[in-house]
Each structure stands twice: as structure tokens, then as C-alpha cells.
Amino acid sequence: MNNVKRSRSNFILVTALSIGFMGLGIGSIFWAMFRMWVPSNSYAVASVAPVETAPSLVLLAPDKILYPVYPAEGDNIGILTIPTLKLKWPIYQGTDVKELEKGVGHFIQSVLPGEKDNCVLSGHRETVFRQIGRLKIGDQLIVQTSAGTFTYEVNDTRIVHEDDKTVIVPTDHAVLTMTTCYPFNTPGYFPDRYIVSAALVKSE
């Protein structure tokens, strides 16, 4: 009887130890797998993060500032030269009567010469812009300012109504738009405008 009891106790002990060792082995395997997974996952996050944030730094880089001080209305901001027509006129900030009486006026709501977007210049058809109807595609317009010398090339001429707002619309590149009343050398008021468009081809 004692032998039976002893055998049963030994069996229970062996079984319990076997289950304990099996549990310990399985736990060790899971722990090793967990330790292997955590570092690799952390490395992936660390290595991906800089790639995701780098492009935003490039996008936020500011463009070169051509005019640190914005000119006041009435200031002389440069010179417009039209080699084909042998013309050279001063450019003034603003398009009121006093500016247009002295030379070419820069439309204040547009960008300054050389800047990316649409720079609009206006002039009287009887004086500074009386010959711009002779300009042809490919002719050059040279603007000299405190920021440098900017050469534009004529790529379009057209006649529009004075209410046509496409003349002053923003652009995704540097352009120069010249506008004057039309027809030329005709006294009186007329609602049409002669437009010369040119793209920036050189900056110095």
C-alpha cells in the first residue's frame, strides 16, 4: 500500500515538474521573440521619421528677397529700356496722374520688376508708350532697378477692354505686362487697352 502511494506521489511530482519546465520553455521562447521584435520595430520608426520630415524643411525655405525695402508711391524705382524702339524711360511707383506725367508707372498691386509673378507697367499712349504697337514677338524689354537688370522677351500683344481683369492676374513665373490706352495718338477717351506681355529670360 505504501509503495502504491509512493509511486502515485512520484508520478504527480514528475508530471508537475514536466509541466513547469514546458511552461518555462514556452515562456522563454516568447520572451526571446518579444526582445527580437521590439528593437527592430523601434529602429524602423527612428529611421523613417527623418525621411517624412525632411521635405517640409525644403518647402519652407524662403525665396530670395529682391527688394528688402518696398518703395513708396512716387519713388523712382528704375529704368525701362526698349532697344528695338530706342526708348528709355524712368519707372515710378504708382499709376496716378503725377507718376504717369513723368514716365512709366508701376501698378502697386503687382509685383516689382524681377520678382516671380506679374509685374504691370502703365504709360500714356501719347508719350512713353506711343510706339509700343510696333513691338514684335521676341523683342526685348530691359528693366534696371536696385535689385539688378532684368531682361524680358515679348511673347504676346493684344487689345482688350478696360474692364478685362486678365491683364493683372497672378502668374506662376516672372512676367512683365505693359498696358496703355488704344488706339494710339487719338485724342479723347476710348475704353480699349493695348497690352504687351513679356517673360523674364535673364537676370543680372
Salt bridges, closest charged atoms under 4 A:
GLU126 OE2 - ARG125 NE 3.39
ASP156 OD2 - ARG158 NH1 3.27
GLU162 OE1 - ARG193 NH2 3.11
ASP163 OD2 - HIS161 ND1 3.53
ASP172 OD1 - HIS173 ND1 2.66
GLU204 OE2 - LYS202 NZ 3.80
